[in-house]
C-alpha cells in the first residue's frame, strides 16, 4: 500500500511511519517541518500545512490510505480547537484525492467512549484532558457525513516502550468496559493502525485498541 501519514513527527505518527516501512509499504509523510523526519528508503517527505487543502490533496494523490495522527499536546494553550479547524480540511482533501481509506486516530475517553471507562479514568478525562478530548469529540461528529471510507481508532493510554507481545483491537460496539487505566506502547498502536488502514471491511467502524486484557466484552460475567 501507499500510506500517507499526518502527524508523522509526533509520538504515534512517527511509529506509524516506522511500522508501515517495516512492512514494506510506501509511505508519504506530510509535515510542517521536513527536517524533523529522518530520510529512509520508501519514505517521501512532503512539506505542507493542515489548512492547505490543495497541497494535501496533491500529497494524498495515488495513496491507498491516509492515517491522521494529528493532535495537540497537554501543554497546548486554550482554546483547543485544532481538530475542529483542521479535520474538515483534511477530509475534503482526501475526497479530492480519491483516497480509498481514511483512518483517524482519536483517544479512548473521547465522547461516548468515556461511558465504558473506569471511574478513575473518567476523572482524568473530565479534568486533565477535558479540552483536548472535547475538541476531538466535536470534530468527529461530521466524519460519517464526509463521504470517506473512514475508521476512527480509540487507543487507551500510551507510552514509549518496547512493543508488548499482544494487543487487542476490537469494535467499540462489542466492548462493555475498559477497567482501570490500561497503557500500551506506541508501537502496538502503530501496528494496529497500519492493519486497520488495509482492512476496508472496517469502514464506518469505531475501534478500540487496548492491552490484551484491558477490556471486557458485552455479556461478560452474565
N, CA, C and O of each residue as an XYZ file, in Angstrom:
888
protein
N       0.835     -1.193      0.000
C       0.000      0.000      0.000
C       0.874      1.250      0.000
O       2.041      1.227      0.392
N       0.271      2.321     -0.448
C       0.878      3.636     -0.285
C       0.078      4.348      0.799
O      -1.111      4.622      0.636
N       0.753      4.641      1.908
C       0.090      5.207      3.076
C       0.611      6.617      3.321
O       1.819      6.834      3.409
N      -0.301      7.569      3.430
C       0.058      8.933      3.778
C      -0.176      9.123      5.275
O      -1.243      8.785      5.786
N       0.810      9.657      5.969
C       0.716      9.831      7.416
C       0.723     11.316      7.751
O       1.640     12.044      7.371
N      -0.302     11.755      8.461
C      -0.345     13.099      9.021
C       0.060     13.004     10.493
O      -0.327     12.067     11.190
N       0.839     13.979     10.957
C       1.345     13.899     12.324
C       2.539     12.977     12.418
O       2.773     12.356     13.456
N       3.298     12.884     11.337
C       4.396     11.910     11.258
C       5.563     12.216     12.182
O       6.421     11.358     12.389
N       5.615     13.422     12.744
C       6.693     13.738     13.680
C       6.261     13.566     15.127
O       7.065     13.771     16.036
N       5.010     13.194     15.359
C       4.507     13.003     16.715
C       4.771     11.604     17.237
O       5.333     10.766     16.532
N       4.367     11.354     18.464
C       4.628     10.059     19.101
C       3.979      8.901     18.352
O       4.626      7.886     18.091
N       2.704      9.049     18.006
C       2.012      7.978     17.296
C       2.429      7.949     15.830
O       2.772      6.893     15.298
N       2.399      9.107     15.181
C       2.697      9.165     13.759
C       4.072      8.670     13.391
O       4.234      7.996     12.373
N       5.074      8.992     14.201
C       6.440      8.533     13.894
C       6.526      7.019     13.969
O       7.248      6.397     13.190
N       5.794      6.420     14.903
C       5.782      4.951     14.997
C       5.005      4.335     13.838
O       5.349      3.251     13.368
N       3.961      5.021     13.375
C       3.214      4.528     12.208
C       4.117      4.491     10.983
O       4.090      3.528     10.217
N       4.919      5.540     10.796
C       5.861      5.572      9.676
C       6.803      4.379      9.740
O       6.998      3.684      8.743
N       7.388      4.142     10.911
C       8.338      3.037     11.068
C       7.673      1.689     10.833
O       8.242      0.816     10.177
N       6.477      1.520     11.366
C       5.777      0.249     11.211
C       5.406     -0.006      9.757
O       5.596     -1.111      9.249
N       4.882      1.003      9.094
C       4.485      0.832      7.692
C       5.686      0.515      6.817
O       5.606     -0.346      5.941
N       6.795      1.203      7.045
C       8.004      0.936      6.260
C       8.522     -0.468      6.528
O       8.976     -1.153      5.612
N       8.453     -0.899      7.791
C       8.954     -2.230      8.138
C       8.143     -3.328      7.475
O       8.648     -4.428      7.248
N       6.875     -3.031      7.161
C       6.014     -3.998      6.482
C       6.141     -3.910      4.957
O       5.482     -4.655      4.232
N       6.983     -3.005      4.480
C       7.201     -2.894      3.047
C       6.276     -1.952      2.324
O       6.251     -1.938      1.093
N       5.507     -1.159      3.060
C       4.613     -0.201      2.419
C       5.382      1.043      1.975
O       6.441      1.355      2.519
N       4.846      1.738      0.999
C       5.354      3.041      0.606
C       4.696      4.085      1.501
O       3.483      4.044      1.705
N       5.470      5.013      2.032
C       4.939      5.979      2.990
C       5.226      7.408      2.538
O       6.327      7.733      2.094
N       4.206      8.248      2.666
C       4.355      9.682      2.450
C       4.086     10.374      3.781
O       3.014     10.209      4.363
N       5.049     11.144      4.260
C       4.874     11.913      5.493
C       4.594     13.355      5.118
O       5.452     14.032      4.552
N       3.393     13.829      5.433
C       3.014     15.211      5.143
C       3.216     15.998      6.426
O       2.465     15.820      7.385
N       4.218     16.864      6.456
C       4.625     17.510      7.700
C       4.907     18.998      7.497
O       5.154     19.455      6.381
N       4.864     19.720      8.578
C       5.190     21.145      8.543
C       6.696     21.370      8.460
O       7.159     22.324      7.834
N       7.462     20.470      9.105
C       8.912     20.614      9.155
C       9.597     19.348      8.666
O       9.826     18.432      9.457
N       9.928     19.275      7.384
C      10.553     18.071      6.828
C      11.880     17.705      7.487
O      12.260     16.534      7.499
N      12.587     18.688      8.031
C      13.874     18.407      8.663
C      13.735     17.537      9.899
O      14.713     16.950     10.363
N      12.517     17.450     10.438
C      12.289     16.652     11.642
C      12.066     15.179     11.323
O      11.896     14.367     12.233
N      12.065     14.827     10.040
C      11.820     13.444      9.621
C      13.108     12.848      9.075
O      13.734     13.416      8.181
N      13.497     11.711      9.613
C      14.710     11.033      9.180
C      14.496     10.392      7.804
O      13.566      9.601      7.644
N      15.327     10.710      6.813
C      15.182     10.096      5.488
C      15.335      8.571      5.569
O      16.205      8.064      6.278
N      14.493      7.860      4.847
C      14.557      6.396      4.814
C      14.113      5.910      3.443
O      13.387      6.603      2.730
N      14.554      4.718      3.084
C      14.115      4.098      1.842
C      12.621      3.828      1.909
O      12.133      3.263      2.887
N      11.905      4.224      0.885
C      10.460      4.001      0.845
C       9.647      5.139      1.421
O       8.417      5.104      1.390
N      10.332      6.163      1.954
C       9.650      7.291      2.586
C       9.815      8.558      1.749
O      10.929      8.935      1.387
N       8.694      9.206      1.450
C       8.690     10.507      0.797
C       8.172     11.539      1.786
O       7.116     11.350      2.390
N       8.903     12.615      1.952
C       8.509     13.666      2.889
C       8.023     14.879      2.108
O       8.719     15.381      1.225
N       6.826     15.343      2.442
C       6.216     16.480      1.757
C       5.941     17.583      2.776
O       5.314     17.350      3.810
N       6.416     18.779      2.469
C       6.162     19.916      3.350
C       4.769     20.487      3.075
O       4.359     20.633      1.923
N       4.050     20.805      4.155
C       2.745     21.425      3.976
C       2.061     21.677      5.298
O       2.495     21.177      6.336
N       1.001     22.446      5.264
C       0.240     22.756      6.469
C      -1.127     22.094      6.417
O      -1.589     21.677      5.355
N      -1.762     22.002      7.565
C      -3.042     21.324      7.662
C      -4.215     22.186      7.209
O      -5.350     21.710      7.158
N      -3.953     23.441      6.881
C      -5.021     24.298      6.373
C      -4.929     24.503      4.869
O      -5.657     25.312      4.293
N      -4.015     23.753      4.235
C      -3.822     23.886      2.781
C      -4.434     22.673      2.087
O      -3.774     21.652      1.895
N      -5.692     22.803      1.717
C      -6.426     21.683      1.112
C      -5.797     21.214     -0.193
O      -5.686     20.013     -0.438
N      -5.389     22.155     -1.020
C      -4.819     21.791     -2.311
C      -3.500     21.042     -2.156
O      -3.247     20.067     -2.863
N      -2.658     21.501     -1.226
C      -1.366     20.845     -1.008
C      -1.559     19.438     -0.455
O      -0.849     18.508     -0.838
N      -2.520     19.291      0.445
C      -2.786     17.957      0.988
C      -3.328     17.030     -0.084
O      -2.908     15.876     -0.176
N      -4.253     17.517     -0.894
C      -4.817     16.683     -1.951
C      -3.730     16.206     -2.902
O      -3.759     15.066     -3.365
N      -2.779     17.073     -3.189
C      -1.664     16.699     -4.061
C      -0.813     15.620     -3.399
O      -0.391     14.667     -4.054
N      -0.561     15.772     -2.093
C       0.240     14.782     -1.365
C      -0.503     13.452     -1.226
O       0.116     12.388     -1.215
N      -1.836     13.519     -1.119
C      -2.649     12.311     -0.954
C      -2.831     11.547     -2.263
O      -3.120     10.351     -2.245
N      -2.667     12.219     -3.389
C      -2.951     11.628     -4.699
C      -2.176     10.326     -4.894
O      -0.964     10.268     -4.684
N      -2.902      9.290     -5.298
C      -2.284      7.989     -5.515
C      -2.142      7.162     -4.259
O      -1.675      6.024     -4.308
N      -2.541      7.726     -3.132
C      -2.442      6.991     -1.872
C      -3.586      6.006     -1.695
O      -4.716      6.271     -2.105
N      -3.287      4.877     -1.088
C      -4.326      3.891     -0.775
C      -5.018      4.209      0.544
O      -6.177      3.846      0.747
N      -4.305      4.889      1.440
C      -4.864      5.204      2.751
C      -4.179      6.434      3.328
O      -2.996      6.680      3.093
N      -4.952      7.197      4.088
C      -4.412      8.295      4.889
C      -4.648      7.950      6.346
O      -5.769      7.631      6.741
N      -3.596      8.013      7.141
C      -3.719      7.831      8.588
C      -3.444      9.182      9.233
O      -2.338      9.714      9.143
N      -4.459      9.724      9.881
C      -4.321     11.028     10.528
C      -4.043     10.838     12.009
O      -4.915     10.416     12.768
N      -2.810     11.159     12.413
C      -2.418     11.061     13.817
C      -2.098     12.438     14.374
O      -1.254     12.581     15.259
N      -2.777     13.448     13.850
C      -2.542     14.795     14.342
C      -3.230     14.997     15.688
O      -4.225     14.338     15.991
N      -2.698     15.904     16.482
C      -3.271     16.172     17.792
C      -2.486     17.262     18.486
O      -1.506     17.776     17.948
N      -2.922     17.610     19.683
C      -2.251     18.658     20.447
C      -1.680     18.075     21.736
O      -2.173     17.069     22.246
N      -0.650     18.710     22.248
C      -0.015     18.275     23.485
C      -0.793     18.784     24.693
O      -1.585     19.720     24.585
N      -0.556     18.158     25.841
C      -1.237     18.573     27.061
C      -0.952     20.031     27.407
O      -1.778     20.703     28.025
N       0.217     20.513     27.004
C       0.598     21.891     27.322
C      -0.026     22.911     26.374
O       0.256     24.104     26.488
N      -0.866     22.467     25.444
C      -1.455     23.378     24.470
C      -2.260     24.475     25.159
O      -2.947     24.233     26.152
N      -2.161     25.682     24.615
C      -2.892     26.810     25.175
C      -4.351     26.745     24.750
O      -4.669     26.280     23.656
N      -5.228     27.212     25.617
C      -6.651     27.254     25.294
C      -6.950     28.515     24.498
O      -6.227     29.501     24.640
N      -7.990     28.524     23.661
C      -8.887     27.400     23.432
C      -8.258     26.331     22.539
O      -7.465     26.639     21.649
N      -8.619     25.091     22.784
C      -8.119     23.981     21.987
C      -9.135     23.710     20.876
O     -10.250     23.262     21.141
N      -8.746     23.980     19.650
C      -9.677     23.790     18.534
C      -8.993     23.233     17.290
O      -9.534     23.323     16.188
N      -7.819     22.665     17.462
C      -7.050     22.166     16.312
C      -7.847     21.203     15.454
O      -7.895     21.360     14.234
N      -8.473     20.211     16.065
C      -9.165     19.186     15.287
C     -10.403     19.749     14.602
O     -10.702     19.384     13.465
N     -11.121     20.630     15.279
C     -12.305     21.230     14.661
C     -11.923     22.091     13.456
O     -12.673     22.166     12.483
N     -10.776     22.732     13.520
C     -10.337     23.591     12.417
C      -9.779     22.789     11.244
O     -10.020     23.116     10.082
N      -9.036     21.744     11.564
C      -8.279     21.070     10.507
C      -8.934     19.821      9.935
O      -8.747     19.530      8.753
N      -9.693     19.073     10.725
C     -10.235     17.820     10.212
C     -11.137     18.023      8.993
O     -11.052     17.227      8.058
N     -11.997     19.049      8.953
C     -12.800     19.252      7.737
C     -11.943     19.507      6.503
O     -12.306     19.090      5.403
N     -10.820     20.181      6.671
C      -9.928     20.441      5.542
C      -9.244     19.148      5.105
O      -9.114     18.877      3.912
N      -8.815     18.362      6.074
C      -8.153     17.088      5.776
C      -9.085     16.145      5.039
O      -8.697     15.539      4.041
N     -10.315     16.017      5.525
C     -11.257     15.093      4.880
C     -11.639     15.583      3.488
O     -11.838     14.778      2.578
N     -11.740     16.890      3.323
C     -12.033     17.429      1.990
C     -10.896     17.123      1.025
O     -11.134     16.767     -0.129
N      -9.664     17.262      1.497
C      -8.505     16.949      0.658
C      -8.481     15.469      0.294
O      -8.139     15.107     -0.832
N      -8.845     14.612      1.253
C      -8.880     13.172      0.995
C      -9.934     12.835     -0.064
O      -9.713     11.972     -0.913
N     -11.072     13.515     -0.009
C     -12.099     13.319     -1.049
C     -11.588     13.788     -2.401
O     -11.765     13.110     -3.412
N     -10.954     14.952     -2.410
C     -10.425     15.497     -3.669
C      -9.453     14.523     -4.325
O      -9.411     14.388     -5.548
N      -8.666     13.843     -3.478
C      -7.631     12.945     -3.994
C      -8.158     11.542     -4.286
O      -7.444     10.717     -4.855
N      -9.406     11.271     -3.899
C      -9.979      9.949     -4.129
C      -9.323      8.862     -3.306
O      -9.152      7.739     -3.781
N      -8.954      9.181     -2.078
C      -8.291      8.215     -1.201
C      -9.242      7.071     -0.845
O     -10.412      7.298     -0.537
N      -8.732      5.852     -0.891
C      -9.558      4.671     -0.624
C      -9.941      4.523      0.848
O     -11.072      4.156      1.165
N      -8.994      4.811      1.747
C      -9.236      4.606      3.188
C      -8.757      5.813      3.967
O      -7.720      6.398      3.653
N      -9.532      6.189      5.001
C      -9.144      7.266      5.900
C      -9.260      6.759      7.329
O     -10.339      6.369      7.775
N      -8.140      6.770      8.041
C      -8.111      6.285      9.424
C      -7.765      7.450     10.337
O      -6.714      8.075     10.190
N      -8.649      7.736     11.274
C      -8.472      8.852     12.200
C      -8.109      8.325     13.584
O      -8.804      7.472     14.135
N      -7.025      8.834     14.133
C      -6.630      8.473     15.494
C      -7.297      9.427     16.467
O      -7.062     10.635     16.429
N      -8.125      8.880     17.331
C      -8.753      9.653     18.398
C      -8.112      9.215     19.712
O      -6.894      9.047     19.772
N      -8.903      9.029     20.757
C      -8.385      8.534     22.033
C      -9.535      7.946     22.824
O     -10.640      8.490     22.821
N      -9.281      6.836     23.500
C     -10.328      6.270     24.355
C     -10.638      7.269     25.464
O      -9.737      7.809     26.105
N     -11.916      7.499     25.673
C     -12.356      8.505     26.634
C     -12.988      9.696     25.965
O     -13.610     10.524     26.630
N     -12.838      9.800     24.638
C     -13.443     10.892     23.879
C     -14.930     10.591     23.674
O     -15.300      9.478     23.302
N     -15.770     11.586     23.918
C     -17.202     11.436     23.668
C     -17.827     10.311     24.460
O     -17.548     10.143     25.648
N     -18.691      9.526     23.786
C     -19.424      8.477     24.485
C     -18.557      7.286     24.872
O     -19.025      6.408     25.597
N     -17.304      7.226     24.410
C     -16.440      6.118     24.821
C     -16.121      6.193     26.306
O     -15.799      5.174     26.918
N     -16.204      7.380     26.895
C     -15.906      7.533     28.325
C     -16.856      6.723     29.199
O     -16.510      6.358     30.323
N     -18.054      6.440     28.686
C     -19.024      5.669     29.464
C     -18.536      4.245     29.723
O     -19.024      3.583     30.639
N     -17.583      3.770     28.930
C     -17.052      2.420     29.101
C     -15.800      2.400     29.989
O     -15.227      1.338     30.233
N     -15.383      3.565     30.464
C     -14.146      3.673     31.239
C     -14.396      3.509     32.739
O     -15.530      3.577     33.212
N     -13.299      3.290     33.470
C     -13.377      3.196     34.921
C     -13.621      4.579     35.517
O     -13.481      5.593     34.833
N     -13.986      4.612     36.800
C     -14.239      5.888     37.482
C     -12.993      6.763     37.463
O     -13.080      7.957     37.177
N     -11.833      6.181     37.765
C     -10.599      6.952     37.798
C     -10.275      7.514     36.418
O      -9.883      8.674     36.292
N     -10.440      6.696     35.391
C     -10.152      7.159     34.032
C     -11.081      8.298     33.642
O     -10.640      9.280     33.044
N     -12.368      8.178     33.976
C     -13.321      9.248     33.650
C     -12.942     10.550     34.343
O     -13.118     11.632     33.783
N     -12.421     10.443     35.562
C     -11.984     11.632     36.292
C     -10.854     12.335     35.537
O     -10.833     13.562     35.440
N      -9.921     11.552     35.007
C      -8.820     12.115     34.219
C      -9.358     12.779     32.957
O      -8.938     13.878     32.595
N     -10.288     12.104     32.293
C     -10.826     12.619     31.040
C     -11.580     13.939     31.247
O     -11.588     14.802     30.370
N     -12.214     14.083     32.421
C     -13.018     15.277     32.696
C     -12.193     16.451     33.215
O     -12.699     17.567     33.331
N     -10.926     16.199     33.525
C     -10.091     17.254     34.105
C      -8.843     17.502     33.263
O      -8.759     18.506     32.557
N      -7.890     16.603     33.334
C      -6.574     16.808     32.729
C      -6.657     17.026     31.222
O      -6.006     17.922     30.684
N      -7.451     16.214     30.547
C      -7.502     16.280     29.074
C      -8.869     16.724     28.566
O      -9.203     16.463     27.410
N      -9.653     17.378     29.386
C     -11.035     17.718     29.030
C     -11.116     18.552     27.747
O     -11.916     18.244     26.864
N     -10.306     19.594     27.637
C     -10.388     20.476     26.465
C      -9.953     19.759     25.190
O     -10.565     19.927     24.136
N      -8.896     18.961     25.295
C      -8.399     18.220     24.138
C      -9.430     17.205     23.669
O      -9.686     17.071     22.472
N     -10.018     16.492     24.621
C     -10.993     15.463     24.265
C     -12.275     16.077     23.704
O     -12.898     15.499     22.813
N     -12.673     17.238     24.214
C     -13.879     17.892     23.684
C     -13.656     18.319     22.248
O     -14.551     18.185     21.414
N     -12.478     18.828     21.951
C     -12.145     19.217     20.584
C     -12.225     18.018     19.651
O     -12.765     18.115     18.550
N     -11.686     16.887     20.095
C     -11.757     15.668     19.287
C     -13.210     15.238     19.081
O     -13.615     14.901     17.969
N     -13.977     15.252     20.153
C     -15.368     14.812     20.071
C     -16.156     15.637     19.052
O     -16.858     15.080     18.208
N     -16.041     16.953     19.133
C     -16.786     17.820     18.235
C     -16.333     17.667     16.784
O     -17.143     17.752     15.861
N     -15.045     17.443     16.593
C     -14.536     17.308     15.221
C     -15.002     16.012     14.570
O     -15.169     15.951     13.353
N     -15.208     14.990     15.370
C     -15.569     13.673     14.842
C     -17.042     13.548     14.472
O     -17.431     12.605     13.784
N     -17.853     14.483     14.919
C     -19.295     14.380     14.688
C     -19.654     14.353     13.206
O     -20.622     13.705     12.811
N     -18.876     15.056     12.387
C     -19.194     15.137     10.959
C     -18.478     14.109     10.101
O     -18.658     14.086      8.884
N     -17.670     13.262     10.717
C     -16.917     12.284      9.932
C     -17.817     11.314      9.161
O     -17.518     11.010      8.006
N     -18.919     10.814      9.761
C     -19.778      9.907      8.992
C     -20.345     10.523      7.721
O     -20.670      9.803      6.778
N     -20.468     11.855      7.684
C     -21.013     12.520      6.503
C     -19.919     12.982      5.539
O     -20.201     13.704      4.582
N     -18.686     12.573      5.786
C     -17.554     13.051      4.984
C     -17.494     12.440      3.594
O     -16.829     12.973      2.707
N     -18.195     11.311      3.400
C     -18.138     10.624      2.121
C     -16.919      9.738      1.969
O     -16.673      9.200      0.889
N     -16.147      9.579      3.049
C     -14.940      8.763      3.012
C     -15.176      7.360      3.552
O     -16.135      7.114      4.284
N     -14.302      6.463      3.184
C     -14.263      5.103      3.729
C     -13.428      5.191      5.005
O     -12.238      4.875      5.009
N     -14.079      5.630      6.095
C     -13.362      6.020      7.312
C     -13.452      4.982      8.424
O     -14.384      4.180      8.476
N     -12.474      5.017      9.298
C     -12.488      4.267     10.553
C     -11.854      5.161     11.612
O     -10.799      5.749     11.376
N     -12.487      5.267     12.773
C     -11.918      6.032     13.882
C     -11.363      5.057     14.904
O     -12.016      4.077     15.261
N     -10.152      5.333     15.373
C      -9.451      4.425     16.286
C      -9.255      5.121     17.633
O      -8.804      6.264     17.696
N      -9.600      4.416     18.700
C      -9.541      4.953     20.055
C      -8.535      4.166     20.887
O      -8.908      3.178     21.520
N      -7.267      4.579     20.900
C      -6.278      3.888     21.732
C      -6.446      4.284     23.198
O      -6.908      5.382     23.507
N      -6.066      3.381     24.086
C      -6.014      3.695     25.508
C      -4.761      4.533     25.782
O      -4.106      4.998     24.850
N      -4.436      4.721     27.048
C      -3.248      5.487     27.416
C      -2.001      4.876     26.759
O      -1.877      3.655     26.658
N      -1.083      5.742     26.318
C       0.075      5.268     25.562
C       1.387      5.672     26.220
O       1.445      6.633     26.988
N       2.443      4.918     25.903
C       3.763      5.201     26.454
C       4.842      4.790     25.461
O       4.595      4.005     24.545
N       6.039      5.331     25.656
C       7.193      4.928     24.859
C       7.842      3.739     25.543
O       8.395      3.875     26.634
N       7.781      2.579     24.914
C       8.327      1.343     25.468
C       8.389      0.314     24.352
O       7.729      0.470     23.325
N       9.186     -0.747     24.548
C       9.190     -1.812     23.541
C       7.791     -2.378     23.354
O       6.997     -2.408     24.294
N       7.496     -2.819     22.158
C       6.165     -3.346     21.854
C       5.799     -4.498     22.776
O       6.629     -5.355     23.079
N       4.540     -4.510     23.221
C       4.025     -5.614     24.016
C       3.811     -6.825     23.105
O       3.608     -6.663     21.902
N       3.855     -8.045     23.670
C       3.678     -9.247     22.843
C       2.346     -9.268     22.088
O       2.252     -9.820     20.992
N       1.321     -8.659     22.690
C       0.000     -8.678     22.049
C      -0.809     -7.474     22.494
O      -0.549     -6.879     23.540
N      -1.795     -7.128     21.678
C      -2.734     -6.061     21.999
C      -4.101     -6.482     21.471
O      -4.206     -7.411     20.670
N      -5.137     -5.799     21.920
C      -6.495     -6.084     21.472
C      -6.994     -4.966     20.578
O      -6.909     -3.789     20.929
N      -7.514     -5.343     19.421
C      -8.164     -4.398     18.512
C      -9.595     -4.895     18.341
O      -9.827     -5.954     17.758
N     -10.556     -4.120     18.855
C     -11.940     -4.598     18.883
C     -12.904     -3.465     18.562
O     -12.653     -2.309     18.903
N     -14.000     -3.802     17.909
C     -15.046     -2.815     17.651
C     -15.619     -2.314     18.964
O     -15.901     -3.102     19.867
N     -15.791     -1.007     19.069
C     -16.286     -0.427     20.318
C     -17.683     -0.909     20.677
O     -18.027     -1.001     21.855
N     -18.484     -1.215     19.674
C     -19.841     -1.665     19.980
C     -19.877     -3.082     20.540
O     -20.942     -3.580     20.905
N     -18.717     -3.732     20.609
C     -18.625     -5.054     21.224
C     -17.935     -5.007     22.581
O     -17.716     -6.039     23.216
N     -17.597     -3.799     23.017
C     -16.876     -3.619     24.278
C     -17.829     -3.112     25.345
O     -18.530     -2.120     25.140
N     -17.856     -3.797     26.492
C     -18.701     -3.369     27.599
C     -17.972     -2.393     28.509
O     -18.555     -1.416     28.979
N     -16.673     -2.666     28.759
C     -15.944     -1.875     29.741
C     -14.446     -1.978     29.493
O     -13.944     -2.988     28.999
N     -13.745     -0.904     29.848
C     -12.276     -0.897     29.854
C     -11.854     -0.596     31.293
O     -11.801      0.571     31.681
N     -11.555     -1.622     32.092
C     -11.259     -1.421     33.506
C      -9.927     -0.700     33.719
O      -9.020     -0.783     32.890
N      -9.830      0.004     34.840
C      -8.570      0.622     35.232
C      -8.120      1.679     34.252
O      -8.938      2.409     33.693
N      -6.816      1.763     34.043
C      -6.229      2.706     33.096
C      -5.155      1.970     32.301
O      -3.964      2.212     32.497
N      -5.570      1.068     31.402
C      -4.588      0.273     30.645
C      -3.696      1.152     29.789
O      -4.131      2.180     29.272
N      -2.437      0.737     29.643
C      -1.450      1.510     28.906
C      -0.717      0.618     27.924
O      -0.257     -0.469     28.272
N      -0.615      1.095     26.688
C       0.039      0.353     25.611
C       1.242      1.124     25.081
O       1.243      2.354     25.122
N       2.254      0.439     24.589
C       3.338      1.118     23.871
C       2.835      1.702     22.548
O       1.920      1.165     21.925
N       3.447      2.805     22.136
C       3.095      3.416     20.858
C       3.228      2.427     19.708
O       2.442      2.462     18.761
N       4.215      1.549     19.787
C       4.476      0.612     18.699
C       3.287     -0.307     18.436
O       3.010     -0.646     17.285
N       2.587     -0.710     19.486
C       1.433     -1.589     19.303
C       0.286     -0.868     18.603
O      -0.396     -1.441     17.753
N       0.088      0.374     18.965
C      -0.971      1.145     18.322
C      -0.624      1.400     16.858
O      -1.497      1.337     15.993
N       0.635      1.683     16.582
C       1.064      1.893     15.202
C       0.794      0.655     14.351
O       0.321      0.762     13.220
N       1.094     -0.504     14.895
C       0.847     -1.752     14.164
C      -0.640     -1.926     13.879
O      -1.024     -2.326     12.780
N      -1.470     -1.624     14.867
C      -2.912     -1.742     14.691
C      -3.417     -0.769     13.630
O      -4.288     -1.115     12.832
N      -2.878      0.433     13.619
C      -3.318      1.436     12.651
C      -2.998      1.022     11.218
O      -3.820      1.199     10.319
N      -1.821      0.478     11.009
C      -1.455      0.034      9.659
C      -2.358     -1.121      9.218
O      -2.776     -1.174      8.062
N      -2.653     -2.030     10.122
C      -3.541     -3.146      9.796
C      -4.953     -2.653      9.481
O      -5.582     -3.116      8.529
N      -5.445     -1.713     10.286
C      -6.788     -1.170     10.072
C      -6.860     -0.433      8.737
O      -7.863     -0.524      8.030
N      -5.803      0.295      8.392
C      -5.783      1.027      7.122
C      -5.934      0.086      5.934
O      -6.495      0.465      4.906
N      -5.439     -1.129      6.072
C      -5.503     -2.092      4.985
C      -6.761     -2.934      4.965
O      -6.904     -3.802      4.104
N      -7.681     -2.699      5.899
C      -8.892     -3.510      6.019
C     -10.122     -2.663      5.690
O     -10.670     -1.998      6.569
N     -10.550     -2.684      4.446
C     -11.702     -1.886      4.036
C     -12.994     -2.402      4.661
O     -14.009     -1.706      4.636
N     -12.972     -3.603      5.216
C     -14.141     -4.145      5.893
C     -14.463     -3.426      7.184
O     -15.532     -3.625      7.760
N     -13.546     -2.590      7.643
C     -13.771     -1.828      8.871
C     -14.301     -0.422      8.591
O     -14.325      0.423      9.487
N     -14.715     -0.176      7.380
C     -15.269      1.127      7.029
C     -16.467      1.454      7.912
O     -17.351      0.621      8.114
N     -16.485      2.672      8.432
C     -17.593      3.110      9.267
C     -17.552      2.590     10.685
O     -18.510      2.776     11.434
N     -16.464      1.942     11.076
C     -16.356      1.367     12.413
C     -15.532      2.259     13.332
O     -14.692      3.042     12.889
N     -15.798      2.117     14.616
C     -15.024      2.776     15.659
C     -14.328      1.670     16.449
O     -14.980      0.790     17.012
N     -13.005      1.727     16.481
C     -12.213      0.619     17.003
C     -11.455      1.006     18.279
O     -10.841      2.070     18.357
N     -11.515      0.125     19.263
C     -10.726      0.266     20.483
C      -9.404     -0.462     20.310
O      -9.372     -1.582     19.799
N      -8.312      0.166     20.732
C      -7.021     -0.509     20.794
C      -6.567     -0.452     22.242
O      -6.345      0.630     22.784
N      -6.428     -1.607     22.866
C      -6.100     -1.675     24.282
C      -5.162     -2.856     24.545
O      -4.773     -3.571     23.622
N      -4.811     -3.044     25.798
C      -3.952     -4.168     26.157
C      -4.718     -5.476     25.968
O      -5.935     -5.481     25.782
N      -3.991     -6.565     26.019
C      -4.604     -7.874     25.776
C      -5.760     -8.149     26.735
O      -6.774     -8.724     26.339
N      -5.610     -7.741     27.993
C      -6.652     -7.991     28.997
C      -7.365     -6.719     29.431
O      -8.158     -6.739     30.372
N      -7.089     -5.618     28.750
C      -7.639     -4.333     29.168
C      -9.005     -4.021     28.600
O      -9.246     -2.902     28.147
N      -9.915     -5.006     28.615
C     -11.271     -4.768     28.157
C     -12.163     -5.922     28.570
O     -11.690     -7.016     28.874
N     -13.454     -5.662     28.577
C     -14.455     -6.709     28.857
C     -15.488     -6.679     27.744
O     -15.998     -5.610     27.408
N     -15.807     -7.834     27.164
C     -16.788     -7.868     26.084
C     -18.206     -7.736     26.618
O     -18.456     -7.991     27.796
N     -19.122     -7.342     25.763
C     -20.523     -7.307     26.142
C     -20.969     -8.698     26.573
O     -20.618     -9.693     25.938
N     -21.738     -8.765     27.646
C     -22.185    -10.047     28.143
C     -21.210    -10.716     29.077
O     -21.483    -11.808     29.575
N     -20.067    -10.080     29.331
C     -19.051    -10.643     30.217
C     -19.616    -10.819     31.616
O     -20.151     -9.878     32.202
N     -19.497    -12.003     32.136
C     -19.932    -12.274     33.503
C     -21.416    -12.528     33.622
O     -21.915    -12.779     34.719
N     -22.139    -12.468     32.500
C     -23.586    -12.678     32.536
C     -23.910    -14.141     32.712
O     -25.083    -14.511     32.765
